[in-house]
Amino acid sequence: MELLSLKNFSISAKVALLEELGYRCEGRFVLSNDGTKVFDKYINQPVLVDNMVILPGSTIVLDDNPLSIASYIEEYGEVL
Amino acid sequence: MGDNSLPEIAEGVTNAILNFTREQIVSLANRFRNRDVAFIGNSDTIQIVKEQLKTGEWDLSKKYVEDKELRILIQMGLTLRKLEFRKQFDKLHNLREKIVLRFQTRGLHIAQFVQRGIFAALIGDIAPKINSIAELKSVVKETLENVEKNVIFIKETDDINRKFDEVKTSLYANKPATYIIFGKNSAVNPSNEIVRLLRENIAGYAISLYKSDKGDCIYFVNKKWEGE
């Protein structure tokens, strides 16, 4: 699997990608299609567009930090 | 970028901020759905996580720890240690905050137990004394889950008699299989004094010392096993 860094994406490219994947954004926050904030399920914090990762497994949007990434790998295996 | 081909966007290849055409975004999304790509943030984050999964310490730990929460906390302890080694203190503090957010202070203490090398030393200390893997797993789990009760961190300025009383009370009240006294650098001497008092005053426990390569001392106060 190829890993592409969102750090190199312009903000408009990130927003367009989120929309294509069924999300939205409002200000700094990632929103689900129904307008509610998306929370990182491993740290229970809202995900910010500036610091998000988008990982496979029914499209998982998380905060970019070692705890969330390690938890994802523990749950889904070393798919990355 | 007028066609559907993707620019070189893997981090490290370019640091330029990239825009994409509508077609390119659709193509990226389709590749994502086909599990051909994933979108990461800073490549350091995933790299440091994966590095810890390749360490001998994790290889050893994962054999004896099945609880998912404890496994994550062990990985976070290894990650904290790496961030400390790299002097990436902002990331270290950020990770500590995240650990507390999810696992409260208790979780942070378990991760720090691993970060300080105490967990690896514990396995090395008890493994030769235990008869079965199941028993080893059980002692490891009990120790990790009770880090706050069964581990004491000694500071240079601590009152030795007061700390000795604290240790004694813990041993009598909780009767742990293993109790741990940790003294970092300047706290080595007070730790030695507390252990001297323990040896003179407490029966039924065997005490062994592990010295880390940083000069920290870790005393394992183990309930005596049959035959000891």
Contacts between the chains, C-beta under 8 A, distances in Angstrom:
chain1	res1	chain2	res2	distance
A	1	B	35	6.3
A	1	B	36	6.7
A	1	B	37	6.6
A	1	B	38	5.7
A	2	B	10	7.2
A	2	B	31	7.9
A	2	B	36	6.6
A	2	B	37	4.7
A	2	B	38	7.7
A	3	B	10	7.0
A	3	B	37	7.3
A	3	B	38	5.6
A	3	B	39	7.9
A	3	B	40	5.0
A	3	B	43	7.3
A	3	B	46	7.0
A	4	B	9	5.3
A	4	B	10	6.3
A	4	B	28	7.6
A	4	B	37	5.5
A	4	B	38	7.4
A	4	B	39	5.5
A	4	B	40	7.1
A	5	B	9	6.9
A	5	B	10	6.7
A	5	B	11	3.5
A	5	B	39	7.8
A	5	B	40	5.6
A	5	B	41	6.9
A	5	B	42	7.2
A	5	B	43	5.7
A	6	B	39	5.1
A	6	B	40	6.9
A	6	B	41	5.8
A	7	B	11	6.2
A	7	B	41	6.2
A	7	B	42	6.0
A	8	B	9	5.2
A	8	B	11	6.3
A	8	B	14	6.5
A	8	B	15	6.8
A	8	B	16	6.8
A	8	B	17	6.4
A	8	B	18	5.4
A	9	B	9	7.5
A	9	B	17	7.4
A	9	B	18	6.0
A	9	B	20	7.7
A	10	B	17	5.0
A	10	B	18	6.3
A	10	B	19	4.8
A	12	B	19	6.6
A	13	B	18	6.4
A	13	B	19	5.5
A	13	B	20	4.9
A	13	B	25	6.9
A	16	B	20	7.0
A	16	B	22	7.3
A	16	B	25	4.6
A	17	B	20	8.0
A	17	B	25	5.6
A	17	B	28	6.2
A	17	B	29	6.5
A	17	B	39	7.3
A	20	B	25	5.4
A	20	B	26	6.2
A	20	B	28	7.7
A	20	B	29	4.0
A	21	B	29	5.6
A	21	B	32	6.9
A	42	B	102	6.6
A	43	B	98	5.3
A	43	B	101	5.2
A	43	B	102	5.2
A	44	B	101	7.0
A	44	B	102	7.1
A	45	B	101	6.7
A	51	B	41	6.0
A	52	B	39	7.9
A	52	B	41	6.7
A	53	B	38	7.6
A	53	B	39	6.1
A	53	B	40	5.2
A	53	B	41	5.0
A	53	B	45	8.0
A	54	B	32	6.9
A	54	B	38	7.0
A	54	B	39	4.0
A	55	B	38	5.1
A	55	B	39	7.5
A	55	B	40	7.9
A	56	B	32	6.9
A	56	B	35	4.9
A	56	B	38	5.8
A	59	B	32	7.7
A	64	B	40	7.2
A	64	B	41	3.0
A	64	B	42	6.0
A	64	B	45	5.3
A	65	B	45	6.5
A	65	B	94	6.8
A	65	B	95	6.6
A	65	B	98	5.4
A	66	B	45	5.9
A	66	B	48	6.0
A	66	B	49	5.1
A	66	B	76	6.9
A	66	B	79	4.8
A	66	B	95	5.7
A	66	B	98	7.9
A	67	B	72	7.2
A	67	B	76	6.0
A	67	B	95	6.5
A	67	B	98	4.6
A	67	B	99	6.2
A	67	B	102	6.6
A	68	B	98	7.7
A	69	B	45	5.7
A	69	B	46	5.6
A	69	B	49	4.8
A	70	B	49	4.8
A	70	B	52	7.7
A	70	B	72	5.9
A	70	B	75	4.8
A	70	B	76	6.8
A	70	B	79	7.3
A	71	B	72	5.7
A	73	B	49	6.7
A	73	B	50	7.8
A	73	B	53	7.4
A	74	B	68	6.3
A	74	B	71	6.2
A	74	B	72	5.9
A	74	B	75	7.6
A	78	B	50	7.6
A	78	B	53	7.2
A	79	B	35	7.7
A	79	B	38	7.9
A	80	B	38	5.9
A	80	B	40	7.5
A	80	B	46	6.1
A	80	B	50	7.7
